[in-house]
Amino acid sequence: MMPNPLEEVSQYPEEMTMTSTPLGSGSNPTGGVRDGQVVRDASLLILLAALRVMVRSSGILHVETAYHRWKLLLQRGGLVLMEEEGHVIATLTSKLGNRGIRFARIPNWEQKEPNRPYCYPFVSQVFKRYPEQTKSALKEILLENLLALHLEDKFSFVWRPVSDIPDNLPVWQLSLLEGNASKEARQWQQFQYVQHPYQRVQLLDAANMLARVGNDNFPLFARVTTGQHRLSAIADSFKQPIYRTALLLDKLAQKKIVAILPLEQRHSQEALGAGDQPIQPPMNITGPKIFVVDDSPVLLRQFHDLLVEWGYQVSLSDDATTATQLIANYMPAVIFLDINMPGLSGFELIKQIRRQPNLAEIPLVLVTAENSMSNSFRARWANCRFIAKPKTIDDTVTFREQLRTVLRELAPLPTDQLV
């Protein structure tokens, strides 16, 4: 077992002192980076060099890449919190859940000040009640975020001094955290498909996976491989180290059983450090209604999670023989249906739907694994759109793009958030 690299610090360790920095020098305690000065397109080495100097002071370092944004709370010579935009509370509650701590509801924890760590009130309250479990969970979050940081490049960052944040949380020595993250990042660079702990995973070959894991473990695996869950969250679901999870998924990706999806770029236009409030999922989904008919529980879950995340209302059916009545009751804006289903084929279901006067004009989209010329022709003949189910990672990316295009045309959202 590897030794624990984390120890709390009570003062600034001598080995953190930086004698020179590409960002400047002089009496400025942050190495020449002024309060509010934005440094853009910096390498990881420059960011880490600046961080070693800034850790002497107390404040918030806002860091962003093309894919993610973080807030780092530096205090008393070490790192206290590392918040990834929109994910820290969910990640913390998940890790505490693995330690037997459950929350009936999340209290009103959000702070509106953009230059403060918005999760601090919540974390402080939980730490007071469950100090050891919270300390352990925070350590995992710090290491995962620093690992993610080490696996990206081209950073922009800005420093904001803060002097009045309470100091009742553990402080972790930066040099030891950084050393651990750097060592693990080198291990991750050996993977063939996995490149980052925040990549999402989509199951491609359910039958092969079922044969490998058995009936007991398959439902959980299928639930977390719908293309909506991060690799780090999958590791939490199985209560195992993130590297072990990444190693397994990389092997499954080599066998084309799962696809490791590429990171998606951020679309926020806010200035760095100027109002980055946590992203919350919509409480009441009011987008257009979508109905999906398929005999595969895995595909139904993947469709459901993806469309709900985009903002659509979704209803599902795995029985084509009863789908028409369900569709009539639901009255969706678009219907997606498989071709090959037991009891009633997709083309026979189309005939049933078209015979209903109130359903006849609803757009239909055929979704099938058989991407053949005959199926494509029959879909056009039936006045339907056609999308092929993904079989590889390249197919998965193409499928999501085609799905976006179809939905933007047939059932656009009030605000386009199909990211």
C-alpha positions as CSV (number, residue, x, y, z in Angstrom):
1,M,0.0,0.0,0.0
2,M,1.3,3.5,-0.9
3,P,2.1,5.7,2.1
4,N,-0.4,8.5,2.8
5,P,1.0,11.6,1.2
6,L,-1.2,14.0,3.1
7,E,-0.4,15.7,6.4
8,E,-1.8,18.8,7.8
9,V,0.5,21.8,8.1
10,S,0.5,24.4,10.8
11,Q,3.0,26.7,9.1
12,Y,4.5,27.4,5.7
13,P,7.1,24.6,5.0
14,E,10.5,25.8,3.9
15,E,10.6,23.5,0.9
16,M,7.7,25.4,-0.7
17,T,9.8,28.7,-1.0
18,M,10.2,29.6,-4.6
19,T,13.4,31.5,-5.6
20,S,12.3,32.5,-9.0
21,T,9.1,32.5,-11.1
22,P,8.2,33.2,-14.7
23,L,5.4,35.5,-13.4
24,G,7.6,38.1,-11.8
25,S,9.6,38.7,-8.6
26,G,10.1,41.3,-5.9
27,S,8.4,42.0,-2.6
28,N,4.9,41.1,-3.8
29,P,4.0,38.0,-1.8
30,T,2.3,36.4,-4.8
31,G,5.3,36.5,-7.0
32,G,4.3,39.5,-9.2
33,V,0.7,38.5,-9.8
34,R,-1.4,41.4,-8.6
35,D,-4.9,41.1,-7.2
36,G,-7.3,40.8,-10.2
37,Q,-4.5,40.3,-12.8
38,V,-5.5,37.6,-15.2
39,V,-2.8,35.3,-16.5
40,R,-3.8,33.6,-19.7
41,D,-2.6,30.6,-21.7
42,A,-0.1,29.5,-19.0
43,S,1.4,26.1,-18.9
44,L,1.0,23.7,-16.0
45,L,4.5,24.5,-14.8
46,I,3.8,28.2,-14.7
47,L,0.5,27.6,-12.8
48,L,2.1,25.4,-10.3
49,A,5.0,27.8,-9.8
50,A,2.5,30.6,-9.1
51,L,0.5,28.4,-6.8
52,R,3.7,27.7,-4.7
53,V,4.1,31.4,-4.2
54,M,0.5,32.3,-3.6
55,V,0.1,29.7,-1.0
56,R,2.1,32.0,1.3
57,S,-1.0,34.2,1.4
58,S,-4.7,33.6,2.0
59,G,-7.1,33.9,-0.8
60,I,-8.9,32.4,-3.8
61,L,-7.1,31.3,-7.0
62,H,-9.6,31.1,-9.9
63,V,-8.3,28.6,-12.5
64,E,-10.0,27.7,-15.8
65,T,-9.2,25.6,-18.8
66,A,-11.2,25.0,-22.0
67,Y,-13.1,22.3,-20.1
68,H,-13.3,23.2,-16.4
69,R,-13.2,26.0,-13.8
70,W,-11.9,25.7,-10.3
71,K,-11.6,27.8,-7.1
72,L,-8.7,27.0,-4.9
73,L,-8.9,28.3,-1.3
74,L,-5.3,28.9,0.0
75,Q,-4.9,29.5,3.7
76,R,-2.3,29.2,6.4
77,G,0.4,27.9,4.0
78,G,-1.6,25.2,2.4
79,L,-4.7,24.2,0.3
80,V,-8.0,24.0,2.1
81,L,-10.6,23.5,-0.7
82,M,-10.6,23.0,-4.4
83,E,-14.0,23.6,-5.9
84,E,-14.8,22.5,-9.4
85,E,-17.6,24.7,-10.8
86,G,-21.0,23.1,-10.2
87,H,-19.8,19.8,-8.9
88,V,-18.3,20.1,-5.4
89,I,-21.4,19.7,-3.3
90,A,-22.7,16.7,-5.3
91,T,-19.2,15.1,-5.1
92,L,-18.8,15.7,-1.4
93,T,-22.3,14.3,-0.6
94,S,-21.6,11.2,-2.7
95,K,-18.3,10.6,-0.9
96,L,-19.9,11.1,2.5
97,G,-22.6,8.7,1.4
98,N,-20.0,6.1,0.9
99,R,-18.9,6.7,4.5
100,G,-22.5,6.1,5.8
101,I,-23.5,9.8,6.0
102,R,-26.8,10.6,4.2
103,F,-28.6,13.9,3.8
104,A,-32.4,14.2,3.7
105,R,-31.9,17.6,2.0
106,I,-29.0,20.0,1.3
107,P,-29.3,23.2,3.3
108,N,-29.1,26.7,1.8
109,W,-25.3,26.7,1.5
110,E,-24.7,28.9,-1.5
111,Q,-22.8,32.2,-1.0
112,K,-23.4,35.0,-3.6
113,E,-19.9,36.6,-3.3
114,P,-18.1,35.5,-6.5
115,N,-14.7,35.8,-4.9
116,R,-15.4,33.4,-2.0
117,P,-15.7,29.6,-2.0
118,Y,-19.4,29.1,-2.3
119,C,-19.4,25.7,-0.6
120,Y,-17.6,26.8,2.6
121,P,-20.7,27.2,4.8
122,F,-21.9,23.7,3.9
123,V,-18.5,22.1,4.3
124,S,-17.9,23.8,7.6
125,Q,-21.2,22.6,9.0
126,V,-20.7,19.1,7.9
127,F,-17.1,19.1,9.2
128,K,-18.2,20.2,12.7
129,R,-20.6,17.2,12.9
130,Y,-18.5,14.6,11.1
131,P,-14.9,15.7,11.3
132,E,-13.1,12.5,10.4
133,Q,-15.4,11.5,7.6
134,T,-15.4,15.0,6.1
135,K,-11.6,15.3,6.3
136,S,-11.2,12.0,4.5
137,A,-13.7,13.0,1.8
138,L,-12.1,16.4,1.3
139,K,-8.8,14.7,0.8
140,E,-10.2,12.6,-2.0
141,I,-11.7,15.6,-3.6
142,L,-8.5,17.6,-3.5
143,L,-6.5,14.7,-5.0
144,E,-9.1,14.1,-7.8
145,N,-9.2,17.8,-8.7
146,L,-5.4,18.1,-8.7
147,L,-5.1,15.0,-10.9
148,A,-7.6,16.5,-13.3
149,L,-5.6,19.7,-13.3
150,H,-2.4,17.8,-14.1
151,L,-4.0,16.1,-17.1
152,E,-4.9,19.4,-18.8
153,D,-2.9,22.2,-20.3
154,K,-3.2,25.9,-21.2
155,F,-4.6,27.5,-18.0
156,S,-5.9,31.0,-17.2
157,F,-5.9,32.1,-13.6
158,V,-6.5,35.1,-11.4
159,W,-5.7,35.7,-7.7
160,R,-8.0,37.3,-5.2
161,P,-6.7,37.8,-1.6
162,V,-9.2,37.1,1.1
163,S,-8.4,37.7,4.8
164,D,-11.7,37.1,6.7
165,I,-12.5,33.4,5.9
166,P,-12.8,31.3,9.1
167,D,-9.9,28.8,9.6
168,N,-11.8,25.8,11.0
169,L,-11.1,23.4,8.2
170,P,-8.1,21.1,7.6
171,V,-5.2,22.6,5.6
172,W,-3.2,20.2,3.4
173,Q,0.5,20.7,2.5
174,L,0.6,21.8,-1.1
175,S,3.9,20.1,-2.0
176,L,2.7,16.7,-0.9
177,L,-0.6,17.1,-2.7
178,E,1.2,18.2,-5.8
179,G,3.7,15.3,-5.7
180,N,0.9,12.7,-5.4
181,A,-1.1,14.2,-8.3
182,S,2.0,14.4,-10.5
183,K,2.9,10.8,-9.8
184,E,-0.7,9.5,-10.6
185,A,-0.9,11.7,-13.7
186,R,2.1,9.9,-15.1
187,Q,0.3,6.6,-14.5
188,W,-2.8,7.9,-16.3
189,Q,-0.8,8.8,-19.4
190,Q,-0.2,5.1,-20.0
191,F,-3.9,4.6,-20.8
192,Q,-5.0,4.1,-24.3
193,Y,-8.5,5.6,-24.1
194,V,-8.9,7.1,-20.7
195,Q,-7.4,10.5,-20.5
196,H,-9.2,12.4,-17.7
197,P,-11.1,11.5,-14.5
198,Y,-14.0,13.8,-15.7
199,Q,-14.6,11.9,-18.9
200,R,-18.0,10.3,-19.2
201,V,-18.6,6.6,-20.1
202,Q,-21.1,5.0,-22.3
203,L,-21.9,1.3,-22.5
204,L,-21.8,-0.1,-26.1
205,D,-22.0,-3.8,-25.8
206,A,-24.5,-4.7,-23.0
207,A,-24.5,-8.4,-23.7
208,N,-20.7,-8.8,-23.5
209,M,-20.7,-6.7,-20.3
210,L,-23.4,-8.8,-18.7
211,A,-21.5,-11.9,-19.4
212,R,-18.4,-10.4,-17.6
213,V,-20.0,-9.0,-14.5
214,G,-23.1,-11.2,-14.0
215,N,-26.7,-10.3,-13.1
216,D,-25.9,-8.9,-9.7
217,N,-23.5,-6.2,-10.8
218,F,-24.8,-5.4,-14.2
219,P,-27.8,-3.1,-13.2
220,L,-25.4,-0.7,-11.4
221,F,-22.9,-0.8,-14.2
222,A,-25.5,-0.1,-16.8
223,R,-26.9,2.8,-14.7
224,V,-23.6,4.6,-14.5
225,T,-22.5,4.0,-18.1
226,T,-25.2,5.9,-19.9
227,G,-22.9,8.7,-21.1
228,Q,-24.0,11.0,-18.3
229,H,-21.7,9.9,-15.4
230,R,-18.0,10.8,-15.0
231,L,-15.4,8.3,-14.5
232,S,-14.7,9.7,-11.0
233,A,-18.4,9.3,-10.1
234,I,-18.4,5.7,-11.4
235,A,-15.4,5.0,-9.0
236,D,-17.5,6.4,-6.1
237,S,-20.5,4.2,-7.1
238,F,-18.3,1.1,-6.9
239,K,-16.5,2.4,-3.8
240,Q,-13.1,1.8,-5.3
241,P,-10.0,3.9,-6.1
242,I,-10.3,6.1,-9.2
243,Y,-7.1,4.6,-10.8
244,R,-8.4,1.1,-10.5
245,T,-11.7,2.2,-12.1
246,A,-9.9,4.0,-14.9
247,L,-7.7,0.9,-15.6
248,L,-10.8,-1.4,-15.9
249,L,-12.7,1.0,-18.1
250,D,-9.6,1.5,-20.4
251,K,-9.5,-2.2,-20.9
252,L,-13.2,-2.4,-21.6
253,A,-12.8,0.5,-24.1
254,Q,-10.0,-1.5,-25.9
255,K,-12.5,-4.3,-26.3
256,K,-15.2,-1.9,-27.6
257,I,-17.5,-2.7,-24.7
258,V,-17.7,0.9,-23.5
259,A,-16.8,4.2,-25.0
260,I,-14.8,6.9,-23.1
261,L,-16.4,10.1,-24.3
262,P,-14.2,13.2,-25.0
263,L,-14.4,16.1,-22.6
264,E,-16.9,18.8,-23.6
265,Q,-15.8,22.4,-23.8
266,R,-17.3,25.0,-21.5
267,H,-19.7,27.5,-23.1
268,S,-19.7,30.1,-20.3
269,Q,-18.8,33.6,-21.4
270,E,-18.4,35.0,-17.9
271,A,-15.1,36.7,-17.1
272,L,-12.7,34.6,-15.1
273,G,-13.4,35.0,-11.4
274,A,-16.3,37.4,-11.9
275,G,-19.4,35.6,-10.8
276,D,-18.9,31.9,-11.3
277,Q,-21.8,30.6,-9.2
278,P,-22.5,26.9,-9.0
279,I,-24.4,25.3,-11.8
280,Q,-27.6,23.7,-10.6
281,P,-29.8,21.3,-12.5
282,P,-33.2,22.7,-13.3
283,M,-35.7,21.7,-10.6
284,N,-38.7,21.8,-12.9
285,I,-38.1,20.6,-16.4
286,T,-40.4,22.3,-18.8
287,G,-38.9,21.5,-22.2
288,P,-40.7,19.6,-25.0
289,K,-42.0,16.1,-24.3
290,I,-40.1,13.2,-25.9
291,F,-41.3,9.6,-26.0
292,V,-38.8,6.7,-26.6
293,V,-39.8,3.1,-27.4
294,D,-37.1,0.4,-27.3
295,D,-36.8,-3.1,-25.8
296,S,-33.3,-2.3,-24.4
297,P,-33.3,-1.1,-20.8
298,V,-29.8,0.2,-21.3
299,L,-30.6,2.4,-24.3
300,L,-33.8,3.7,-22.6
301,R,-31.8,4.8,-19.6
302,Q,-29.1,6.4,-21.8
303,F,-31.8,8.3,-23.7
304,H,-33.6,9.3,-20.5
305,D,-30.5,10.7,-18.8
306,L,-29.2,12.5,-21.8
307,L,-32.5,14.2,-22.8
308,V,-33.3,15.1,-19.2
309,E,-29.9,16.7,-18.8
310,W,-30.5,18.7,-21.9
311,G,-33.9,20.0,-20.5
312,Y,-36.5,17.7,-22.1
313,Q,-39.4,15.9,-20.5
314,V,-39.1,12.2,-21.3
315,S,-41.4,9.1,-21.2
316,L,-40.2,5.6,-22.0
317,S,-41.7,2.3,-23.0
318,D,-40.0,-1.1,-23.5
319,D,-43.2,-2.7,-24.9
320,A,-44.1,-1.8,-28.5
321,T,-47.5,-3.6,-28.2
322,T,-48.8,-1.1,-25.7
323,A,-46.8,2.0,-26.7
324,T,-49.5,3.6,-28.9
325,Q,-51.9,4.2,-26.1
326,L,-49.1,5.5,-23.9
327,I,-48.1,7.9,-26.6
328,A,-51.7,9.1,-27.0
329,N,-51.9,9.9,-23.3
330,Y,-48.5,11.6,-23.3
331,M,-48.8,13.6,-26.6
332,P,-45.0,14.1,-27.1
333,A,-43.4,16.5,-29.5
334,V,-41.2,13.8,-31.0
335,I,-41.2,10.0,-30.9
336,F,-38.0,7.9,-31.0
337,L,-38.5,4.1,-31.7
338,D,-36.4,1.1,-32.4
339,I,-37.0,-1.1,-35.5
340,N,-36.4,-4.6,-34.2
341,M,-38.6,-5.2,-31.1
342,P,-40.3,-8.3,-29.9
343,G,-44.1,-8.5,-30.5
344,L,-44.3,-5.5,-32.8
345,S,-41.6,-4.2,-35.1
346,G,-40.9,-0.5,-35.4
347,F,-42.5,-0.2,-38.8
348,E,-45.7,-1.9,-37.6
349,L,-45.7,0.5,-34.7
350,I,-45.4,3.4,-37.1
351,K,-48.5,2.2,-38.9
352,Q,-50.4,2.1,-35.6
353,I,-49.3,5.6,-34.7
354,R,-50.2,7.0,-38.2
355,R,-53.7,5.6,-38.0
356,Q,-54.4,7.8,-34.9
357,P,-55.6,11.2,-36.1
358,N,-54.3,13.0,-33.1
359,L,-50.8,11.3,-33.5
360,A,-50.4,11.3,-37.2
361,E,-48.5,14.5,-37.4
362,I,-46.0,13.8,-34.6
363,P,-42.5,13.5,-36.0
364,L,-41.0,10.0,-35.8
365,V,-37.3,9.1,-35.6
366,L,-36.1,5.5,-36.1
367,V,-33.2,4.5,-33.9
368,T,-31.6,1.2,-34.8
369,A,-28.3,-0.7,-34.6
370,E,-28.8,-1.9,-38.2
371,N,-27.5,1.0,-40.1
372,S,-28.4,-0.5,-43.5
373,M,-29.5,1.1,-46.8
374,S,-32.8,-0.8,-46.7
375,N,-33.6,0.6,-43.2
376,S,-32.7,4.1,-44.2
377,F,-34.8,3.8,-47.3
378,R,-37.8,2.4,-45.4
379,A,-37.5,5.2,-42.9
380,R,-37.7,7.8,-45.6
381,W,-40.6,6.0,-47.2
382,A,-42.4,6.1,-43.9
383,N,-41.6,9.8,-43.6
384,C,-39.4,9.2,-40.6
385,R,-36.0,10.5,-39.6
386,F,-33.3,7.9,-39.1
387,I,-30.4,7.7,-36.6
388,A,-28.0,4.7,-36.2
389,K,-27.2,3.5,-32.7
390,P,-23.6,3.9,-31.7
391,K,-21.2,0.9,-31.7
392,T,-17.9,2.7,-31.2
393,I,-16.7,5.9,-29.5
394,D,-16.6,7.7,-32.8
395,D,-20.2,6.5,-33.5
396,T,-21.2,7.8,-30.0
397,V,-19.9,11.3,-30.7
398,T,-21.6,11.2,-34.1
399,F,-24.9,9.9,-32.6
400,R,-25.0,12.8,-30.0
401,E,-24.4,15.3,-32.8
402,Q,-27.2,13.8,-35.0
403,L,-29.5,13.8,-32.0
404,R,-28.8,17.4,-31.3
405,T,-29.5,18.3,-34.9
406,V,-32.8,16.4,-35.0
407,L,-34.0,17.9,-31.7
408,R,-33.1,21.4,-32.6
409,E,-35.2,21.1,-35.7
410,L,-38.1,19.1,-34.4
411,A,-38.4,20.1,-30.8
412,P,-36.2,23.1,-30.0
413,L,-35.7,24.2,-26.4
414,P,-36.6,27.8,-25.2
415,T,-32.9,28.3,-24.7
416,D,-30.4,26.2,-26.6
417,Q,-28.5,24.1,-24.0
418,L,-27.8,21.0,-26.0
419,V,-24.1,20.9,-25.0
